[in-house]
Amino acid sequence: MGYIRNAVLIHAPLEDVFRLTNNVRTWPELFTEYASSEVIEEDEKRVLFRLTTKPDEVGMQWSWLATRWTDAERKSTRSERDPASGPFAQMVIHWWYDSIGANDTVMTWEQEFTLKPTAPFTEDLVTDHLNSQTKIQQQVIKERIEQICGSCEQVPYRGIIVGKYEPGSEEKIAEAFARSDAHELPRKLGVKSRHVWVQGEVYVHFIEGQTSLPTVLGEYAQEPLFKEVKAELDQYVSLIYPDLPPHAKQIYEWRAGVSA
């Protein structure tokens, strides 16, 4: 059995590193080796997805199915490739994350594999290749995560949703958000703060985070808890202009102590 283990220190908070590296939809932007990542099935703790590599130096692309299980409490994951395609009879990958202070995270990858008898490579060659590529990709991810988190600390995303609500439903609206915010979902979406106001029949939902509202609505709309909370809120809140995008457009900003 082949085995490798590599770790990298990322100068970013654990929650941010865990969230950003575990959204498999964005892996083509996070890694340099993947052309696409297609989510096929997904629930709170498991995702089935297809990865396709970019063409190599001779134009060859590899594609395979993988299942990934997430332990949000331990901040770890376990993945298995479907052996139906590719040279591996088995490939199991463990990721885990450990914080070093408030703003540093050690991300460790452990890979165990066995090759099919028909594989055109030796175990030693595959081990050397995986070890080399893992170090490259971890360094790329480190740099990209640090850039993302550094930029987000300076200019976090802020968005507002404006709608009409049913007076008397304030408590039910608050309970729906509280249930969602007690879950891992807001951290996964990069939400840093949420404020909900009502006045008369007007509902205002202000969000501050690391992921824009259009991205959240486009990429996370099928999350089970997201769908559940949205369905509940839709009973009490409706958009004032349903034919327009669900998020308001910012046209002016001023902050004390910040020069133009």
Order of alpha helices (4+ residues) and beta strands (2+ residues): beta-alpha-alpha-beta-beta-beta-beta-beta-beta-alpha-beta-alpha-alpha-beta-beta-alpha-alpha-beta
